[in-house]
Amino acid sequence: MAGKRTPAVAVVEQAGVPYRLHEYALDPTAPSFGLEAASKLDLDPARVFKTLVVATGEGNLLALVPADARLDTKALGKRARLAEPAEAERVTGYVKGGTSALGGRKRLPVVLDESALAWETIVVNAGRRGLQLELAPSDLLALTGGRVARLVAGSPDQGPFRTGL
């Protein structure tokens, strides 16, 4: 378990929350780490949530959306924008493709896309590239003090709303 005990894993273990780890061989050139995780783990990409660092006028937050969806930054405020990779790494302590909502350098507000509630468990980054953490959305929200909101750009009745971004 040595290489698998990340700060994120430590948080769930200390809280006694049920979880499963999923490890896969990472392709560092993959255009989307979330979609790669879903593919290599043979999971529905709508159940694998990518963690995005968002800069707002009031500071940074973490937005979790399905791997095959595009974040609607306007859902998080008029001035919201995706943080640059260097900014995200500095704020969270995690590298791009390894950002977790748990165990970061400092505790950031967490907003989880409402679609997560349709699943018994969801899969999120465990704090290292190639390592994913499966847990109940309610447990993730309890551990992070997070909230749920509609974060996905578009909607099913507005044509295709899932993208590879």
C-alpha positions in Angstrom: 0.0 0.0 0.0 3.1 2.3 0.2 2.7 4.0 -3.2 -1.1 4.1 -2.8 -1.3 5.9 0.5 -1.8 9.4 -0.8 -3.1 12.3 1.4 -6.5 11.7 -0.2 -6.5 8.0 0.7 -5.4 8.9 4.2 -8.4 11.2 4.6 -10.9 8.5 3.7 -9.1 5.9 5.9 -9.0 8.2 8.9 -12.7 8.9 8.5 -13.5 5.2 8.2 -15.3 5.8 5.0 -15.8 2.7 2.7 -13.8 3.0 -0.5 -12.0 1.1 -3.3 -8.8 2.0 -5.1 -8.4 1.6 -8.8 -5.0 1.7 -10.3 -4.1 1.8 -14.0 -1.0 2.3 -16.2 -1.1 6.0 -17.1 -0.4 7.4 -20.5 1.2 10.8 -19.8 0.3 11.9 -23.4 -3.4 11.2 -23.0 -5.5 14.3 -23.9 -7.9 13.7 -21.0 -6.8 11.9 -17.8 -10.4 11.4 -16.8 -11.4 9.8 -20.0 -8.3 7.7 -20.0 -9.1 6.5 -16.4 -12.7 5.6 -17.4 -11.5 3.7 -20.5 -8.6 1.8 -18.8 -10.8 0.9 -15.8 -13.8 0.0 -18.0 -16.1 2.4 -16.2 -18.8 4.7 -17.5 -17.2 8.1 -18.0 -20.3 9.7 -16.5 -19.4 8.0 -13.2 -15.7 9.1 -13.3 -15.4 12.7 -12.0 -12.5 15.0 -12.9 -11.4 17.6 -10.4 -10.9 21.0 -11.8 -9.4 24.0 -10.0 -11.5 27.1 -10.6 -10.4 30.7 -9.9 -13.3 33.0 -8.9 -13.3 36.6 -7.7 -13.4 35.3 -4.1 -10.6 32.7 -4.4 -10.2 29.2 -5.7 -12.6 26.2 -5.5 -12.7 22.6 -6.8 -15.4 21.6 -9.3 -16.0 18.0 -9.9 -17.7 17.1 -13.2 -18.0 13.8 -15.2 -14.9 13.0 -17.2 -16.9 13.2 -20.4 -18.5 16.6 -19.6 -17.5 20.2 -20.0 -17.6 22.5 -16.9 -19.9 25.5 -17.3 -17.8 28.1 -15.4 -20.7 30.5 -15.4 -22.4 28.2 -13.0 -19.7 29.2 -10.5 -19.9 32.9 -11.0 -19.4 35.6 -13.7 -15.7 35.9 -13.1 -15.0 32.1 -12.7 -12.3 30.6 -14.9 -10.2 27.4 -15.0 -7.0 27.9 -13.1 -3.8 27.6 -15.0 -2.0 24.3 -14.3 0.8 26.0 -12.4 -1.7 27.9 -10.3 -3.7 24.7 -9.6 -0.6 22.8 -8.5 0.5 25.6 -6.2 -2.9 25.9 -4.6 -3.6 22.1 -4.2 -0.2 20.5 -4.0 -1.3 18.1 -6.6 0.0 17.8 -10.2 -2.3 18.0 -13.2 -4.0 14.7 -13.7 -3.5 13.9 -10.0 -5.7 16.6 -8.4 -8.0 15.3 -5.6 -10.8 17.0 -3.7 -9.3 15.3 -0.6 -6.1 15.9 1.2 -4.9 19.0 -0.7 -2.4 21.6 0.5 -5.3 23.7 1.8 -9.0 23.0 2.1 -10.8 24.5 -0.8 -14.6 24.7 -1.3 -15.9 21.7 -3.3 -18.8 21.8 -5.7 -19.9 18.4 -7.1 -22.0 18.2 -10.3 -25.6 17.1 -9.5 -25.2 14.1 -11.8 -23.1 12.4 -9.1 -26.2 11.8 -7.0 -27.5 9.4 -9.6 -24.7 6.9 -8.8 -24.3 4.7 -5.7 -20.6 5.3 -6.0 -18.5 7.6 -8.1 -14.8 7.5 -9.0 -12.5 10.5 -8.3 -8.8 11.1 -8.3 -7.0 9.6 -5.4 -4.2 12.2 -5.4 -1.9 10.6 -7.9 -1.9 10.1 -11.6 -3.1 6.6 -12.4 -4.9 6.1 -9.1 -8.6 6.6 -8.6 -10.8 6.4 -5.5 -14.3 5.0 -5.5 -16.7 6.2 -2.8 -20.3 7.3 -2.3 -21.0 10.8 -3.4 -22.6 11.5 0.0 -19.3 10.5 1.7 -17.3 12.7 -0.6 -19.6 15.6 0.2 -19.3 14.9 4.0 -15.5 14.7 3.9 -15.1 17.9 1.9 -18.0 19.9 3.3 -19.0 20.2 -0.4 -22.2 21.2 -2.1 -24.0 20.0 -5.1 -24.9 22.2 -8.2 -25.5 21.9 -11.9 -22.0 22.4 -13.3 -22.2 20.7 -16.7 -22.4 22.9 -19.8 -25.6 22.4 -21.9 -28.4 19.9 -21.2 -29.8 16.8 -22.8 -32.6 18.8 -24.5 -30.0 21.2 -26.0 -28.3 18.6 -28.2 -25.1 16.8 -27.2 -23.9 17.9 -23.8 -21.1 15.5 -23.2 -17.8 16.4 -24.6 -14.2 15.1 -24.3 -13.1 18.2 -22.5 
